[in-house]
Amino acid sequence: MSVLFQYLEMEDAIFYPNIPGREGLIHIRLRQRNGRKTLTTVQGLSTDFDLKKIVKACKKEFACNGTVVEHPEYGEVIQLQGDQRNNIKDFLKKVNLAKDEQLKVHGF
């Protein structure tokens, strides 16, 4: 758990679960690239959080590459390489960034 606190400096999200911006749904999707390659996208996280720090912690935790991209319709979206749907769902619940009922996992 100390590794997560080292990379996520979000004391507000961890210790104060009722901060604004945590009410909406967070969509976790799997997108096919080419061949067997896939991308996991996370859309709907509050802009109050530093998404680059979340991606940095996820990359270290899941041993995959990732980035934050700007989508014209959805705003900032996290992209992670590979099928990380269950990993990112568990991660967001573990660091208290989202509740279970907020997370919607799409895909097969």
Beta strands, then each sheet from edge to edge (+ up, - down):
strand 1: 26-32
strand 2: 38-43
strand 3: 66-71
strand 4: 75-81
strand 5: 103-105
sheet 1: 3+ 4- 2+ 1- 5-
end
